[in-house]
Amino acid sequence: MASKLVRTIKSKFGINAPRLLVRTHIPWPLRMIAIGVLVAAGLMLGQWVFETGLRLAGFEKSQAQLQLAELTSRVKLLEQENAELQAEKMRISQQIEIEQTTHKDLAKSLQTLQEESAILREDNAFFRNLLSPDQGPGPVSIYHFKVERNPVLAGEYRYRLLLLKSGKREQEFVGSVQFLVTGDQAGKRVAYALPEAAPGKPQAINVSFKYYQRLEGAFQLPAGLAPKSIQIRVFEAGNTQPKWTKTVNL
């Protein structure tokens, strides 16, 4: 037991004992400061290397900042010019719209005045003819004839007709009126006499007057007929052939 203890003491403190290494103790705050200094130095070195590389490649930070400022100023100027152009475009568009509206109104007013003027001329001529002195038995004239398509009902046309008797008016005119519509149907040129009492059976409109007679009404065209013209035919009583006609293109 004693010999074992002696061997243990010799192994720790004798010639064969392990060497003891003594190091200087550095506080942790100093270590952190040293590490921070090394990191900062590394960053500064990296920044210097980066800027040196840019300068060697022909890039200057100050020049880039100047160019960026110039481009920013140019962009703002272009945006301002674009806003001014947009405002000018809006103003011109509004002015054009106002001018177009004014032009349409003027054209509509002019058309209305022309129509009223034509009606007044017709009425003037009508009453002058009506009040003219008798000069023997005169014929019947188709003074006014107008046909308009019904925009709502397909194939329907409305008409207005004014018959006028000139010359001596002691005796009434007795006769009839019929319409002859010409057009294309199924690739062929066809003609229909209207109005019809039944399909395929035309029926004339009887008239009897001493001075004048107005007729207004509507007629329906056969299905599939593309009308080209309509002829008003005035028959005198007892005659099968029309004595007066007038054609209007549709």
Secondary structure, DSSP 8 states (H G I E B T S, - for coil): -HHHHHHHHHHHHSTTS----------HHHHHHHHHHHHHHHHHHHHHHHHHHHHHTT--HHHHHHHHHHHHHHHHHHHHHHHHHHHHHHHHHHHHHHHHHHHHHHHHHHHHHHHHHHHHHHHHHHHHHHTS---SEEEEEEEEEEEEE-SSSTTEEEEEEEEEEEEB-SS-EEEEEEEEEEEEETTEEEEEEESEEETTEE--EEEEESSEEEEEEEEE--TT-EEEEEEEEEEETT-SS-SEEEEEE-
